[in-house]
Amino acid sequence: MSIGSKFHLVTLGCPKNEVDSEKIAGTLFAEGMKSTDDLNDADLIVVNTCAFVEEAREESIETILNIAELRNEESKIVVTGCMAERYGKEMQDSLPEVDHVAGFGVPVSLTRKADVPELDLLNLPRPASGKPWAYLKIAEGCDRACGYCSIPSFRGPQRSRSISSIIEEVDALEVKEVVLVAQDLAAFGRDQGIGEKSVIPLIEEIVKKVEWVRLLYLYPSELNQRLIDVISCLTVPYFDLSLQHVSPPLLRKMKRWGSDARFRDLIFRIRENCPEAVFRSNFIVGYPGETEEDHDQLIEFIQEMRLDWCGFFPFSNEEGTYASDLDGKVDRSLIVERLKELGSLQDEITASKRDALIGEKVSVLVDSFGVGRTYREAPEIDGIVSVPDSCKVGEFVDLIVKGATGPDLEADLF
């Protein structure tokens, strides 16, 4: 592509993909290209795909085909991301609409030789964020072997960044909130041999640069008292715990640490340490062998622990994983029924917790015109706070909560 050409970038999947997309955009800007939101105006269209579960793969393919129909005939389509890495040859053979499939580290620009990896996405420079907050990926890959997860097969083992490179990126982002992400966040630095809980000195450096630091994807066994204390003392005491289930037999089948009792103890300890702590977790529904007793145990846990935010996801049978060969597959209709029951229960809990905030004074980061968040809401994941139009984007404002609708709050000036 020549200098002055335009690119259109589509990102699918998780926050970690969003970070990759911003770094890809940085390489294209460096080549003299310009970004455009208009698909028909683009010379190059890059689709950063997700391959975590079947639904994500279907969305990726559907998006590619839709773009192929809508683009101008002169534009080129490059597919990158997890699907490109995991199914590159199959995609190139089965999708004639695609001009190039670029796995991790392969340049997406068609002007450069793209048959071998030559980009380190993890450490590429990144342009300033256009928002008051930004995801920041501190490591790539994962060393765990969870029974349902295919990520290590195409993302590889954990590779942590240096603290200095992360701090340089924090400075470049020019934001008020940094949201740290990785497949196994609390294991940061272990692969470098620099000791356990190296994420703590990283946090201590980042808080010198930005007002809010939020951590996502915390494996529960990694939360020792020292790390709990550090997160509790942040202006964002937000605990995103990757629990997945609470039944001990099912967790063993998942090749996961934990149990109902251990998770309760962990949450009680955090709440005792930090009463204002906010909790999020995700759970898999319908994992092979999940019984009614297992499901009832999860229901009881959700009812009693009253986490602020929960996501429930149907089991996806991923090729090559331990779970793909397990007996006891749960009928799809039963999975849907269990999902509805859990979702309805959590909606009631979340709404109740939001109602309890009415009348409270809160500090809100204004993300966009009329929309903000308190420390209780992770961006793009949890609820929002409607704020007066007079509130300036990118600033913190002190407001009072006037109302709540489901997961969302309405706040006004004192």
Secondary structure, 3 states (H helix, E strand, C coil): CCCCCEEEEEECCCHHHHHHHHHHHHHHHHCCCEECCCHHHCCEEEEEECCCCHHHHHHHHHHHHHHHHHCCCCCEEEEEEHHHHHHHHHHHHHCCCCCEECCCCCCCCCCCCCCCCCCCHHHCCCCCCCCCEEEEECEECCCCCCCCCCHHHHHCCCEECCHHHHHHHHHHHCCCEEEEECCCHHHCCHHHCCCCCCHHHHHHHHCCCCCEEEECCECHHHCCHHHHHHHHCCCCCEEEEEEECCCHHHHHHCCCCCCHHHHHHHHHHHHHHCCCCEEEEEEEECCCCCCHHHHHHHHHHHHHHCCCEEEEEECCCCCCCHHHHCCCCCCHHHHHHHHHHHHHHHHHHHHHHHHCCCCCEEEEEEEECCEEECCCCCCCCCCCEECCCCCCCCCEEEEEEEEEECCEEEEECC
